[in-house]
Amino acid sequence: MEVLSINYSIIKNGLNKKFSSVFVHNSILTLSFLDVLFREGLIRHYSLLSNGKVEVFLKYYKGVPVINNIKPISTSGKLISYSVKDISRWKKMYSSYSAFLVLNSSKKVFSSNELRDYKVGGQVLCVIS
């Protein structure tokens, strides 16, 4: 969980500096998180490097980052979980802001936009807007 928080900061800093790619720490949770970002169209792609890092190729639209913010919700000291009902309620309240949750469940890491595919709740990792 701590590695993921560090990686959030690396990605946000890279976007603010308009880097084409950044290098983040490798972990199973990080790779699952990057899969979600790729499926949502927020990064171009990522690749594993032999030095244990992951290169993430950031995405921009007309020079503006497609990710405005990554806000961590759960931390290593405080885990926040949402049920399917909680996620649906959150989506109704915040869908107009083009934000989504990234959740870690017993099935896999997925976004609140993919709820219809998995129909499970889980630990809320972060909010992407």
C-alpha positions in Angstrom: 0.0 0.0 0.0 2.9 2.4 0.8 4.5 1.6 -2.5 1.3 2.5 -4.3 1.1 5.9 -2.5 4.6 6.7 -3.6 3.7 5.7 -7.1 0.7 8.1 -7.1 3.0 10.9 -6.3 5.5 10.0 -9.0 2.7 9.9 -11.6 1.2 13.2 -10.5 4.6 14.9 -10.5 5.4 13.5 -13.9 2.1 14.9 -15.3 2.7 18.3 -13.7 6.2 18.4 -15.3 4.7 17.2 -18.6 7.1 14.2 -18.8 6.3 11.6 -21.5 7.0 8.8 -19.1 7.9 8.1 -15.4 9.5 5.3 -13.6 7.5 3.8 -10.7 8.2 1.0 -8.2 7.1 -2.5 -9.2 4.6 -4.4 -7.1 1.6 -6.7 -7.9 -0.8 -3.9 -6.7 1.0 -1.3 -8.8 0.7 -3.5 -12.0 -3.0 -4.0 -11.3 -3.5 -0.3 -10.7 -1.7 0.5 -14.0 -4.0 -2.1 -15.8 -7.0 -0.1 -14.6 -5.5 3.2 -15.8 -4.8 1.6 -19.2 -8.3 0.2 -19.5 -9.7 3.6 -18.7 -7.5 5.2 -21.3 -5.5 7.4 -18.9 -2.0 6.1 -19.8 -0.6 5.1 -23.2 1.0 1.9 -21.8 3.6 0.7 -19.4 6.5 -1.7 -19.5 8.4 -3.7 -17.0 12.1 -3.0 -16.9 14.9 -5.4 -15.9 15.9 -3.1 -12.9 12.7 -3.8 -11.1 11.0 -0.6 -12.1 8.0 0.0 -14.3 8.0 2.7 -17.0 4.6 4.4 -17.3 3.9 6.3 -20.6 1.7 9.2 -19.7 -1.1 10.5 -21.8 -2.0 14.1 -22.7 -4.8 15.6 -24.7 -3.9 18.9 -26.5 -1.0 19.3 -24.0 -3.2 18.8 -21.0 -2.8 15.7 -18.8 -5.8 13.4 -19.0 -5.4 12.7 -15.2 -6.2 15.8 -13.2 -5.7 14.3 -9.8 -5.1 11.0 -7.9 -6.4 11.2 -4.4 -5.5 8.3 -2.1 -8.4 7.0 0.0 -7.2 3.9 1.8 -3.8 4.1 3.5 -1.8 1.3 5.2 -3.2 2.6 8.6 -6.8 3.2 7.4 -8.6 0.9 5.0 -11.8 2.1 3.5 -14.2 -0.4 1.9 -17.3 0.2 -0.2 -20.1 -2.2 -0.9 -21.7 -2.4 -4.3 -24.4 -0.1 -3.0 -21.9 2.4 -1.8 -20.1 2.4 -5.1 -23.3 2.9 -7.0 -24.3 5.8 -4.7 -20.9 7.4 -5.2 -21.1 7.1 -9.0 -24.5 8.9 -9.0 -23.1 11.7 -6.9 -19.7 12.2 -8.8 -20.2 10.8 -12.3 -20.7 14.4 -13.7 -17.2 15.2 -12.5 -15.7 12.5 -14.7 -14.1 10.9 -11.6 -13.9 7.2 -10.7 -12.8 5.0 -7.9 -10.1 2.4 -8.1 -11.0 -0.6 -5.9 -9.2 -3.7 -4.8 -11.5 -6.7 -4.4 -11.1 -10.4 -3.9 -11.6 -10.8 -7.7 -9.2 -8.1 -9.0 -8.4 -4.4 -9.0 -11.0 -2.5 -11.0 -12.6 0.9 -11.5 -16.0 2.0 -10.4 -16.8 2.2 -14.1 -16.3 -1.5 -14.4 -18.7 -2.3 -11.5 -21.3 -3.9 -13.8 -18.7 -6.5 -14.9 -17.6 -7.6 -11.3 -20.6 -6.7 -9.1 -18.5 -6.8 -5.9 -17.4 -4.2 -3.4 -13.9 -3.7 -2.2 -11.2 -1.6 -0.6 -11.1 1.9 -2.2 -7.6 2.6 -3.2 -8.0 6.1 -4.7 -10.2 8.5 -6.7 -9.0 9.5 -10.2 -10.3 12.6 -11.7 
